[in-house]
């Protein structure tokens, strides 16, 4: 499956339905009576002719000329057509939009794979096909209107921008405006997102919190966190990003990043400052957009209006209720994303059992909707909106007429940037689109006079802005009222897939201040806790967040202004997925356990000590070990002390913390409890880089010395070797008594990019593409990578002999794999011996089987979830 499959699937209905439409409606229909004759005049070479009733520029007509020109040679030989104008029939002109609709679906596929590189081909294909079925887009695919051409060029412009081809994007934007004037708004929106993308990327690179940057004088290193962000420009890329904590997204290029900025105003300030510092680059990249804007303004001034013809009938008239209509239409169209069938059943029963309360809620929602619409007419839009809202408002509010086809472009952007969609939701959305079209067809042809009377009454009543907007607002409020709280579930919470119900609030350790257990900046540390249920009430999973380390005063100062150094920047709610999921389908063995996500804010894997803090005015606190102790005390007080089963886990730097504290964790719990540890992508190798430099060793030495980590390391180890070496997992696990399970990719992209081939070791860019995607590695590079894998297996050789230990070493190009459903346990998860990571960990934890899984060399495993950063 892929772009070819998308094109074939969409063609399978575009071609036959186009033929059917042209047989049933051979003559121009609705506004085609203006567009088709005008296009036919162009086909005759009469470019001076113009119908004064046409409001849009002739962009569609020129596309039609190109389409007809491509058909002319074949038609000349097959049908003997001698005149170019003879081909400009209604059917041929309509076929322009059929071709564009197929192209549009392929562009959607390309965009979604860029925004979510983690998405598999099948899901991306279904996504593109479902969007092609969107009723408003589908309807105009078979008519000669500007809608399909407008959408296609806007999305092509956006795709070029995502690929950082800004000049091409501006050129496509200019043509989009040449098709429909309002696309100037979407061109500016795309340009803004492009600027945001460049500036935010520049900030991430300059902050160094997420990049292990080795320099000759070792001025400082920072290691990226394990959080994944997904999206474009502003989008957060994650499947379920821990930093974004909602995945925006994986950009997947899944790019590992720092954390959220402190707020929207701070982000605007940061973007403005960075833009000023990069003004030359931005001016070069985005000057074509500015040229198009200036040309458009000049045209409007010369023309006296945005529209070309029928200016009196299309005068600008503020219509703020358009936003409410769009909200209603979009909410209904996206309902399956946020409102599952199980929730609908629970909502019905809850409403039925509490009929008086439910009735009151409807009354309140209707009243709120009525008042909000009337106040909204008088008030200006709030300035909390993002660029998308501003663009949508700029397109819809000036339009006095309610034409749902104007919602198509903003809806596509909304859909493309919605949360990760599963196949079930996509299928439901597609079925909903088909059902709506069928209902529309029945409504148009139904001869029943009473039914026609009902539709006429609805249309008359619907002309009242307050009525439609109030009802729309009330439906949204009513749904959100139920989605904002856990639904009453009689059996297993796994029965619901509510995104809102999946969010878990942040708890700060208020008693930590008295004992000095504070983050780098002096703020309180925190955690997220979801209570277990049923048979899992006395079982616990603790998962330690990753996020690298800071090894210099400078890198720690930068880190303290992020969620990896301060709770002030942490999300107040995060989703629990993967190993923390409460859904049995995602987490078969641990779904009903008590779950804790420990936030990471000290920069040394909870191993730093306050005695090593600098008293030189930097105000940096190295209290990782104290934070660990305070966290354990609080968790013990809320039920961990009664645990019968417990699993301490962590990802990346959190995986290293898991190994450091594994035996301490075991000592805190009852002796008869089953206690084990799981380190995900935490087995960092003590290996030299491709230039022979000990990059990681130097980095760990700096961390150990700066934050006093040596006090948290094994005494037997630090007496035998340089203390920093004892921070490497291969030394830690030698003396750990508690059973450990190691999940690690043999081609861990973080280790390849920061241990084997750090930036400083590749000044000529020889490894640039290979370290971003293993498919681009040449044979000599692959030989080095296979040697790196061999080093990992050698470091694990003694551990493999431990009876109680577990291993899942696959041959994937990824980093952490336990925290998201896609890699932990799903139909597309990596497998060895037909077992997912979740199944393998369950077999090991419950002693169902000995698990020592080591994959064959890359690229032998077709189930791998491989990253692509190119």
C-alpha positions in Angstrom: 0.0 0.0 0.0 1.1 3.6 -0.4 0.6 6.5 -2.7 -0.1 4.2 -5.7 -2.7 2.3 -3.7 -4.3 5.6 -2.7 -4.5 6.8 -6.3 -5.9 3.4 -7.4 -8.5 3.3 -4.7 -9.7 6.8 -5.2 -9.7 6.3 -9.0 -11.9 3.2 -8.5 -14.9 5.4 -7.6 -13.9 8.7 -9.3 -14.0 7.2 -12.8 -17.3 5.2 -12.7 -19.1 7.9 -10.8 -17.9 10.6 -13.2 -19.3 8.6 -16.1 -22.6 8.1 -14.2 -22.9 11.8 -13.3 -22.3 12.9 -16.9 -24.9 10.5 -18.2 -27.5 11.6 -15.7 -26.6 15.3 -15.7 -25.0 16.0 -19.1 -25.7 19.8 -19.0 -24.1 22.4 -16.8 -25.5 22.2 -13.3 -25.8 25.1 -10.7 -22.8 27.4 -11.0 -21.4 25.4 -13.8 -23.5 27.5 -16.1 -20.9 30.2 -15.5 -17.7 28.2 -15.3 -18.1 25.9 -18.3 -18.9 28.5 -20.9 -16.1 30.6 -19.6 -13.6 27.7 -19.9 -14.9 26.9 -23.4 -14.1 30.5 -24.4 -10.6 30.0 -23.2 -10.4 26.8 -25.2 -11.3 28.8 -28.3 -8.4 31.2 -27.5 -10.8 34.0 -26.6 -8.9 35.1 -23.5 -10.4 38.6 -23.5 -13.9 37.2 -22.9 -15.1 37.3 -19.3 -18.4 36.6 -17.6 -19.1 39.4 -15.1 -21.0 37.0 -12.8 -17.8 34.9 -12.1 -16.2 35.9 -8.9 -12.9 33.9 -8.9 -9.8 34.3 -11.0 -9.2 32.1 -14.1 -6.7 29.6 -12.4 -9.1 26.7 -12.9 -9.5 27.5 -16.6 -5.8 27.4 -17.2 -5.5 24.1 -15.5 -8.3 22.9 -17.7 -6.4 24.0 -20.8 -3.4 22.0 -19.7 -5.6 19.0 -19.0 -7.3 19.2 -22.4 -3.9 19.7 -24.1 -2.7 16.5 -22.6 -5.7 14.6 -24.0 -5.6 16.2 -27.4 -3.0 14.0 -29.1 -4.7 10.8 -28.0 -8.2 12.1 -29.0 -6.8 13.3 -32.3 -5.7 9.8 -33.3 -8.5 7.8 -31.6 -11.5 9.9 -32.4 -10.2 12.2 -35.1 -10.8 15.4 -33.2 -9.3 18.2 -35.2 -10.1 21.3 -33.1 -8.8 21.9 -29.6 -12.1 23.5 -28.6 -14.0 20.4 -29.5 -12.5 18.6 -26.5 -13.8 21.2 -24.0 -17.1 19.5 -23.4 -18.8 19.4 -20.1 -17.6 15.9 -19.3 -14.0 16.6 -20.2 -13.9 19.8 -18.1 -15.5 18.0 -15.2 -12.8 15.3 -15.5 -10.2 18.0 -14.5 -11.5 17.8 -10.9 -11.6 14.1 -11.0 -7.8 14.0 -11.8 -7.2 16.7 -9.2 -9.1 14.7 -6.6 -6.9 11.7 -7.1 -3.8 14.0 -6.9 -5.2 15.6 -3.8 -5.6 12.2 -2.1 -1.9 11.4 -2.9 -0.8 14.8 -1.4 -2.8 14.0 1.7 -1.0 10.7 2.0 2.4 12.5 1.6 1.5 15.1 4.2 0.3 12.6 6.8 3.4 10.5 6.4 5.5 13.7 7.0 3.5 14.8 10.0 3.4 11.3 11.5 6.4 9.4 10.2 5.6 6.6 12.7 2.4 5.8 10.9 2.4 2.6 8.8 1.5 2.6 5.1 -1.8 0.9 5.6 -3.1 3.4 8.1 -1.8 6.3 6.0 -3.5 4.9 3.0 -6.8 4.5 4.8 -6.5 8.0 6.2 -6.0 9.5 2.7 -8.9 7.5 1.3 -11.3 8.4 4.1 -10.5 12.1 3.6 -11.2 11.7 -0.1 -14.7 10.6 0.9 -15.4 13.8 2.9 -18.9 14.7 1.5 -18.3 18.3 0.5 -15.0 17.4 -1.3 -16.5 14.3 -2.8 -19.5 16.1 -4.2 -17.5 18.7 -6.1 -15.1 16.1 -7.4 -17.7 15.4 -10.2 -18.6 19.0 -11.0 -16.7 21.9 -12.6 -16.2 24.1 -9.6 -13.0 25.7 -8.1 -13.3 23.8 -4.8 -11.2 20.7 -5.6 -8.5 22.7 -7.5 -8.4 25.1 -4.6 -7.9 22.4 -2.0 -5.3 20.5 -4.1 -3.1 23.6 -4.6 -3.3 24.7 -1.0 -2.3 21.2 0.2 0.5 21.0 -2.4 1.7 24.4 -1.1 1.6 23.0 2.5 3.4 19.8 1.5 6.2 21.8 -0.2 6.5 23.9 3.0 6.8 20.8 5.1 9.6 19.6 2.9 11.3 23.0 3.4 11.0 23.9 -0.3 9.7 27.4 0.5 10.1 29.0 -2.9 8.1 26.2 -4.5 5.6 26.6 -1.8 5.2 30.3 -2.5 4.8 29.6 -6.2 2.1 27.0 -5.5 0.5 29.5 -3.1 0.4 32.1 -5.8 -1.4 29.7 -8.1 -3.8 28.8 -5.3 -4.7 32.5 -5.0 -5.1 32.5 -8.8 -7.7 29.8 -8.4 -9.6 31.4 -5.4 -8.7 34.7 -3.8 -9.4 33.6 -0.2 -6.4 31.2 -0.5 -4.2 34.2 0.3 -5.1 33.5 3.9 -4.0 29.9 3.7 -0.8 31.0 2.0 0.0 33.3 4.9 -0.9 30.5 7.3 1.5 28.1 5.6 4.2 30.8 5.6 3.7 31.4 9.3 3.9 27.7 10.1 7.1 27.6 8.0 8.6 30.4 10.0 7.6 28.7 13.2 9.2 25.5 12.0 12.5 27.1 11.2 12.7 29.2 14.4 11.6 26.4 16.8 14.0 24.0 15.2 16.8 26.6 15.6 15.9 27.0 19.2 16.1 23.2 19.8 19.5 23.0 18.2 20.8 26.0 20.1 19.5 25.0 23.5 21.6 21.8 23.4 19.4 20.2 26.0 18.5 17.6 23.4 21.7 17.2 21.6 24.9 15.6 22.9 27.3 18.0 21.4 31.0 17.1 21.7 33.6 19.8 21.2 37.3 19.7 21.3 37.5 21.7 24.5 34.5 19.8 26.0 32.7 22.9 26.9 29.5 21.1 27.7 27.2 18.3 26.6 23.5 17.8 26.8 21.7 14.7 26.0 18.2 14.7 24.5 15.2 13.5 26.4 13.3 10.5 25.3 10.3 12.5 24.4 9.0 12.5 21.0 7.3 15.3 19.3 5.1 14.9 16.0 3.9 17.4 13.6 4.7 20.1 11.3 5.8 23.5 12.1 3.9 24.1 15.2 2.7 20.6 15.5 4.0 18.5 18.3 5.2 15.2 16.9 4.4 12.2 18.8 2.4 9.1 18.7 1.8 9.9 22.3 4.7 12.1 23.1 5.8 12.2 26.6 6.9 15.8 26.2 3.8 16.7 24.4 2.1 14.1 26.5 -1.0 14.1 24.4 1.7 12.5 19.9 2.3 15.5 18.3 2.8 13.5 17.0 6.2 11.9 16.2 8.2 14.7 13.4 9.0 12.4 12.6 10.8 12.5 11.8 10.3 11.5 15.4 12.5 14.2 16.8 13.6 14.2 20.3 13.2 17.5 21.9 13.3 19.6 25.0 10.1 20.5 26.6 7.3 22.8 26.3 7.9 26.5 26.5 6.3 28.1 29.5 3.3 29.4 27.7 1.8 30.8 24.5 3.1 34.4 25.0 6.6 33.0 25.8 6.5 31.0 22.6 5.5 34.1 20.6 8.3 36.0 22.3 10.9 33.3 21.6 9.8 33.0 18.0 10.1 36.7 17.5 13.5 36.9 19.0 14.8 33.9 17.1 13.3 35.3 13.9 15.1 38.6 14.4 18.4 36.7 14.8 17.7 34.7 11.7 16.3 37.5 9.6 18.6 37.0 6.7 17.7 33.3 6.3 14.0 34.0 6.8 14.0 36.9 4.4 15.6 34.7 1.7 13.2 31.8 2.3 10.0 33.7 2.7 10.4 36.8 0.5 8.4 35.1 -2.3 5.4 34.8 0.0 5.7 38.5 0.7 5.9 39.3 -3.0 2.6 37.4 -3.6 1.0 39.2 -0.7 2.0 42.6 -2.0 0.8 41.7 -5.5 -2.6 40.6 -4.0 -3.0 43.8 -2.1 -2.2 45.8 -5.2 -4.8 43.7 -7.1 -7.5 44.4 -4.4 -6.7 48.1 -4.5 -6.9 48.2 -8.3 -10.0 46.0 -8.5 -11.8 47.7 -5.6 -12.8 44.4 -4.2 -11.5 40.9 -3.4 -14.0 39.3 -5.9 -13.9 39.9 -9.7 -17.5 39.9 -10.6 -20.9 40.2 -8.9 -19.3 42.5 -6.3 -22.6 43.7 -4.9 -23.8 40.2 -4.1 -20.5 39.3 -2.5 -19.8 42.3 -0.3 -17.9 41.6 2.9 -20.3 41.3 5.8 -19.0 40.0 9.2 -20.7 36.8 10.1 -19.2 35.5 13.3 -21.7 32.7 13.7 -19.8 31.0 10.8 -17.3 29.9 13.4 -20.0 28.1 15.3 -21.4 26.4 12.2 -17.9 25.3 11.4 -17.4 24.0 14.9 -20.6 22.0 14.7 -19.8 20.5 11.3 -16.2 19.7 12.3 -17.2 18.2 15.6 -19.7 15.9 13.9 -17.3 14.9 11.2 -14.6 14.1 13.7 -16.8 12.5 16.3 -15.3 9.0 16.0 -11.9 10.4 16.9 -13.1 11.5 20.3 -16.4 9.7 20.9 -16.3 5.9 20.6 -19.2 3.6 20.4 -18.6 2.4 23.9 -18.8 6.0 25.1 -22.1 6.5 23.2 -23.6 3.5 25.0 -22.4 4.7 28.4 -23.6 8.2 27.6 -27.1 6.9 26.7 -27.4 4.8 29.9 -26.1 7.6 32.1 -28.6 10.1 30.5 -31.4 7.5 30.9 -30.6 6.8 34.5 -30.4 10.5 35.4 -33.2 11.9 33.2 -33.9 15.0 35.3 -30.2 15.9 35.5 -29.7 15.2 31.8 -32.6 17.4 30.9 -31.2 20.2 33.0 -27.9 19.8 31.2 -29.5 20.2 27.9 -31.4 23.4 29.0 -28.2 24.9 30.4 -26.3 24.0 27.2 -29.0 25.6 25.0 -29.1 28.7 27.2 -25.3 29.0 27.1 -25.3 28.5 23.4 -28.0 31.2 22.9 -26.2 33.7 25.1 -22.7 32.9 23.7 -23.9 33.5 20.1 -25.5 36.8 20.9 -22.4 38.0 22.9 -20.1 36.6 20.2 -21.8 38.9 17.6 -20.7 41.9 19.6 -17.3 40.8 20.9 -14.1 40.5 19.0 -12.4 37.1 18.8 -10.0 36.4 21.7 -6.3 36.6 21.3 -5.7 33.1 22.7 -6.3 31.7 19.3 -3.5 30.2 17.2 -2.7 30.8 13.6 -5.1 28.1 12.5 -8.0 29.7 14.2 -7.1 33.1 12.8 -6.8 31.8 9.3 -10.2 30.0 9.6 -11.8 33.1 11.0 -10.3 35.2 8.3 -11.8 33.0 5.6 -15.2 32.3 7.1 -16.2 35.4 9.1 -16.3 37.8 6.1 -18.6 35.4 4.1 -22.2 36.5 4.5 -23.5 33.2 3.0 -23.5 29.9 4.7 -21.8 27.6 2.2 -20.4 24.5 3.8 -18.0 24.0 1.0 -16.0 26.9 2.4 -15.3 24.7 5.4 -13.3 22.1 3.4 -9.8 23.6 3.6 -9.9 24.4 7.3 -11.4 21.0 8.0 -8.6 19.2 6.1 -6.0 21.1 8.2 -7.9 20.2 11.3 -8.1 16.5 10.3 -4.4 16.4 9.3 -3.4 17.7 12.7 -5.8 15.8 14.9 -4.6 13.2 17.4 -3.3 9.9 16.2 -6.2 8.0 14.6 -6.7 4.3 14.8 -8.1 2.3 11.9 -11.5 1.7 13.7 -12.0 5.5 14.0 -11.0 6.0 10.4 -13.5 3.4 9.2 -16.3 4.9 11.4 -15.5 8.3 9.9 -15.6 6.9 6.4 -18.9 5.2 7.0 -20.3 8.4 8.5 -19.4 10.3 5.3 -21.0 7.6 3.1 -24.2 7.7 5.3 -24.4 11.5 5.1 -24.2 11.4 1.4 -26.9 8.7 1.2 -29.2 10.7 3.5 -28.6 13.8 1.4 -29.5 12.0 -1.8 -32.7 10.5 -0.2 -33.7 13.9 1.1 -33.3 15.4 -2.4 -35.3 12.7 -4.2 -37.9 11.8 -1.6 -41.4 12.6 -3.0 -43.0 12.4 0.4 -44.6 15.9 0.9 -44.5 15.7 4.7 -40.8 15.0 4.6 -40.3 17.8 2.1 -42.3 20.1 4.4 -40.1 19.1 7.3 -37.0 20.0 5.3 -38.5 23.3 4.2 -39.4 24.1 7.9 -35.8 23.2 8.9 -34.3 25.5 6.2 -36.6 28.4 7.3 -35.8 27.8 11.0 -32.1 27.3 10.2 -31.8 30.8 8.7 -31.8 32.2 12.2 -28.2 32.4 13.2 -28.9 32.1 16.9 -30.9 28.9 16.4 -28.3 26.9 14.5 -25.4 28.2 16.5 -27.1 27.7 19.8 -28.0 24.1 19.0 -24.5 23.5 17.6 -22.9 25.0 20.7 -25.2 23.0 23.0 -24.3 19.7 21.3 -20.6 20.4 21.7 -21.0 21.5 25.3 -23.1 18.5 26.1 -20.6 16.1 24.6 -17.6 17.8 26.2 -19.4 17.7 29.6 -19.4 14.0 29.5 -16.0 13.6 27.9 -14.4 15.8 30.6 -15.1 13.2 33.4 -14.7 9.5 33.7 -17.8 7.6 32.5 -19.4 5.2 34.9 -18.0 1.9 33.8 -19.6 -1.3 35.2 -16.7 -3.6 34.3 -13.3 -2.8 32.9 -12.1 0.7 32.2 -10.4 -0.7 29.2 -13.9 -0.6 27.6 -13.5 3.1 26.8 -10.9 4.7 24.6 -11.6 8.2 25.6 -8.7 10.5 25.1 -9.8 12.8 27.9 -10.3 9.9 30.3 -6.8 8.8 29.5 -5.2 12.0 30.9 -3.7 11.8 34.3 -3.1 14.8 36.5 0.3 16.0 37.9 0.8 15.7 41.7 3.6 17.8 43.2 5.5 16.6 46.3 4.6 19.5 48.6 6.5 17.9 51.5 9.7 17.7 49.4 10.6 21.3 50.1 11.1 20.6 53.8 13.7 17.9 53.0 15.3 19.8 50.2 14.2 17.4 47.5 13.8 20.0 44.6 14.3 20.2 40.9 17.2 22.0 39.2 15.5 25.4 39.5 14.2 24.8 43.1 10.6 23.9 42.1 8.8 20.9 43.5 9.2 17.5 41.8 6.1 15.6 40.8 4.5 12.5 39.5 1.3 11.3 37.8 -0.8 8.5 39.5 -3.6 6.3 38.3 -5.2 4.0 40.8 -5.4 0.3 40.0 -8.6 -1.7 40.1 -9.8 -5.3 40.5 -7.1 -7.9 40.7 -4.5 -5.2 40.2 -5.3 -3.1 43.3 -2.2 -4.2 45.1 0.1 -4.3 42.1 2.3 -1.3 41.0 4.1 -0.1 37.9 6.5 2.9 38.3 7.8 4.4 35.1 10.6 6.9 35.2 10.6 9.5 32.5 13.7 10.0 30.4 15.3 13.1 29.2 19.1 12.8 29.1 21.5 14.6 31.4 23.3 17.9 31.9 27.1 17.9 32.4 28.0 21.5 32.7 26.7 24.6 34.5 25.7 26.0 31.1 23.7 23.0 30.0 22.0 22.7 33.4 21.1 26.4 33.4 19.4 25.8 30.0 17.8 22.7 31.2 16.2 24.3 34.3 14.0 26.4 31.9 12.3 23.3 30.6 10.1 20.6 32.0 13.3 18.5 32.4 14.6 20.9 35.1 11.5 22.5 36.5 7.9 21.4 37.4 6.8 25.0 36.4 7.0 23.9 32.8 5.5 20.4 33.1 2.2 19.5 31.6 -0.5 19.3 34.2 -2.0 16.3 32.5 -0.4 13.6 30.4 -1.8 10.5 28.7 -0.9 7.1 29.9 -0.2 4.7 27.1 1.9 1.6 26.4 3.1 0.1 29.6 1.0 2.7 31.5 -2.2 2.1 29.6 -5.3 1.0 31.5 -6.7 -0.7 28.4 -6.4 -4.4 28.3 -6.0 -4.3 24.5 -2.9 -2.2 24.8 -1.5 -3.6 28.0 -2.7 -7.2 28.6 -0.8 -8.1 31.7 -0.6 -4.8 33.6 -3.7 -2.8 32.5 -5.4 -2.8 36.0 -2.3 -2.1 38.1 -1.6 1.1 40.0 0.5 3.2 37.7 2.9 6.0 38.4 4.8 8.1 35.9 7.7 9.8 37.7 8.7 13.2 36.2 12.4 13.8 35.7 13.8 17.2 36.6 17.3 16.7 38.1 19.4 16.0 35.1 21.4 13.1 36.6 19.0 10.1 36.6 17.9 10.7 40.2 21.5 10.2 41.3 22.8 13.7 42.1 23.8 14.9 45.6 23.4 18.4 47.1 26.9 18.5 48.5 28.2 19.1 45.0 26.1 22.2 44.3 27.9 25.3 43.3 27.4 28.3 45.6 28.4 30.8 43.0 25.0 32.4 42.3 24.0 29.9 39.6 21.1 28.7 41.8 21.3 25.1 40.5 20.2 22.3 42.8 21.6 18.8 42.3 19.1 16.9 44.5 18.3 13.8 42.3 18.9 11.3 45.1 16.8 13.3 47.6 14.0 13.5 45.0 14.1 9.7 44.6 13.8 9.2 48.4 11.0 11.8 48.8 9.0 10.2 45.9 9.4 6.7 47.4 8.2 7.9 50.8 5.1 9.5 49.3 4.2 6.5 47.1 4.7 4.1 50.1 2.3 6.2 52.1 -0.4 5.9 49.4 -0.3 2.2 49.1 3.0 1.1 47.6 4.0 -0.3 51.0 1.3 -3.0 50.6 2.3 -4.0 47.1 2.2 -7.7 46.3 3.7 -7.2 42.8 5.8 -4.3 41.6 7.7 -3.4 38.5 10.1 -0.4 38.3 10.6 0.7 34.7 12.1 3.7 32.9 13.0 4.9 29.4 16.4 6.2 28.2 17.8 8.2 31.1 14.9 6.9 33.1 16.0 3.4 32.2 19.4 4.1 33.6 17.8 5.5 36.8 15.8 2.2 37.0 19.1 0.2 37.0 20.7 2.5 39.5 17.8 2.3 42.0 16.6 -1.2 41.3 17.9 -2.9 44.4 16.9 0.1 46.6 13.4 -0.2 45.3 13.4 -3.9 46.1 14.4 -3.2 49.7 11.6 -0.7 50.3 8.8 -3.3 49.6 7.5 -6.3 51.5 9.8 -9.3 51.3 7.0 -11.6 50.0 6.3 -9.2 47.1 7.3 -10.0 43.6 9.6 -7.1 42.6 11.4 -6.7 39.3 12.9 -4.0 37.1 12.6 -3.1 33.4 15.0 -0.7 31.6 13.9 0.5 28.2 16.6 1.9 25.9 18.8 2.5 29.0 21.7 0.2 28.1 24.1 2.9 27.0 27.4 1.6 25.7 30.9 2.6 26.7 32.1 2.7 23.2 34.3 5.1 21.2 33.0 7.1 18.3 34.0 6.7 14.6 37.0 8.9 15.1 38.2 7.0 18.1 37.1 9.5 20.7 35.5 8.4 24.0 32.6 10.8 23.6 30.1 9.1 26.0 32.8 8.3 28.5 33.9 12.0 28.7 30.2 13.0 29.0 29.5 10.6 31.8 32.7 11.7 33.6 31.5 15.3 33.5 28.0 14.4 34.8 29.5 12.3 37.6 31.9 15.0 38.7 29.4 17.9 38.4 26.5 16.3 40.3 28.2 14.0 42.6 26.7 10.9 41.1 29.5 8.8 42.4 27.7 8.6 45.8 24.9 6.7 44.2 27.1 4.2 42.4 28.2 0.7 43.6 31.1 1.0 46.1 32.6 -2.3 44.8 32.7 -0.8 41.3 34.2 2.6 42.1 37.1 1.0 44.0 38.0 -1.1 40.9 37.8 1.5 38.2 37.3 5.2 37.3 33.9 6.1 38.9 32.3 7.4 35.7 32.6 3.9 34.2 30.3 2.6 37.0 27.5 4.8 35.6 27.4 2.6 32.5 24.7 -0.1 32.7 27.0 -3.0 31.8 28.8 -2.4 35.2 25.6 -1.7 37.2 23.8 -4.9 36.2 26.8 -7.0 37.3 26.0 -6.4 40.9 22.2 -5.9 40.8 20.4 -8.7 42.7 16.9 -7.9 41.7 15.6 -9.5 38.4 16.0 -7.1 35.4 14.5 -7.1 32.0 16.4 -5.1 29.3 14.5 -3.8 26.3 16.9 -2.2 23.8 17.2 -1.9 20.0 20.5 -3.1 18.7 20.6 -0.1 16.5 19.4 2.5 19.0 19.2 5.7 17.0 20.1 7.8 20.0 23.3 5.9 20.6 24.2 5.9 16.9 23.6 9.6 16.7 25.3 10.6 20.0 27.8 7.8 20.9 28.9 6.2 17.7 28.5 9.2 15.3 28.1 12.4 17.3 28.0 15.6 15.2 31.6 16.5 16.1 32.9 13.2 14.7 31.4 13.8 11.3 32.4 17.3 10.2 32.2 16.4 6.5 28.7 14.9 6.7 29.7 11.5 5.5 27.3 9.9 8.0 24.6 12.5 7.7 22.0 10.4 5.8 23.0 7.0 7.3 22.6 8.2 10.9 19.1 9.5 10.0 17.9 6.4 8.3 19.7 3.1 8.0 18.4 2.5 4.5 20.9 5.1 3.3 24.0 3.4 4.9 26.6 2.1 2.5 28.3 -1.3 3.0 31.2 0.1 5.0 28.9 2.1 7.2 26.7 -1.0 7.8 29.8 -2.9 8.8 30.6 -0.3 11.5 26.9 -0.5 12.7 27.0 -4.3 12.8 30.2 -3.9 14.9 28.3 -1.6 17.3 25.6 -4.2 17.6 28.2 -6.8 18.3 29.6 -4.6 21.1 26.2 -4.4 22.7 25.8 -8.2 22.6 29.3 -8.6 24.0 28.5 -6.3 26.9 25.4 -8.4 27.5 27.1 -11.7 27.4 27.4 -12.2 31.2 23.8 -11.0 31.7 22.5 -13.6 29.3 23.7 -16.3 31.7 21.6 -14.9 34.5 18.6 -17.2 34.9 16.2 -14.4 36.3 17.2 -11.8 33.7 15.2 -11.1 30.6 16.1 -9.7 27.2 14.4 -8.2 24.2 17.1 -6.9 21.9 15.5 -6.3 18.5 17.1 -5.0 15.3 15.1 -1.8 15.0 16.3 1.8 14.4 14.4 3.4 17.3 15.0 4.3 21.0 12.3 3.8 23.7 9.7 1.3 22.9 7.6 0.6 26.1 5.8 4.0 26.5 3.7 4.0 23.4 1.1 1.5 22.2 2.5 1.3 18.7 5.7 -0.4 19.9 4.6 -1.9 23.2 1.6 -3.9 22.1 -0.5 -3.4 19.0 -1.1 -5.1 15.6 1.9 -3.3 14.2 4.3 -3.7 17.1 7.8 -5.1 16.7 7.9 -8.9 17.3 10.3 -11.7 17.9 9.1 -15.2 17.8 5.7 -13.7 17.2 5.7 -12.0 20.6 5.4 -8.3 21.2 7.4 -6.5 23.9 4.4 -6.5 26.2 3.9 -10.2 25.8 7.6 -10.9 26.3 7.8 -8.8 29.5 4.6 -10.5 30.8 6.0 -14.0 30.1 9.2 -13.0 32.0 7.5 -11.2 34.9 5.0 -13.9 35.6 7.6 -16.7 35.0 5.5 -18.1 32.1 8.6 -18.5 30.0 12.3 -17.7 29.9 12.7 -14.7 27.7 16.1 -14.1 26.1 15.2 -12.7 22.7 18.0 -11.4 20.5 17.1 -10.4 17.0 19.1 -11.2 13.8 21.1 -8.4 12.2 19.4 -5.5 10.5 17.3 -5.5 8.3 16.0 -9.0 8.9 13.0 -8.1 11.1 10.0 -6.9 9.0 8.0 -6.0 12.1 10.5 -3.3 13.1 9.3 0.2 13.8 12.2 2.1 12.2 12.6 5.8 12.5 13.3 8.1 9.5 14.8 11.5 10.3 15.5 12.5 6.7 
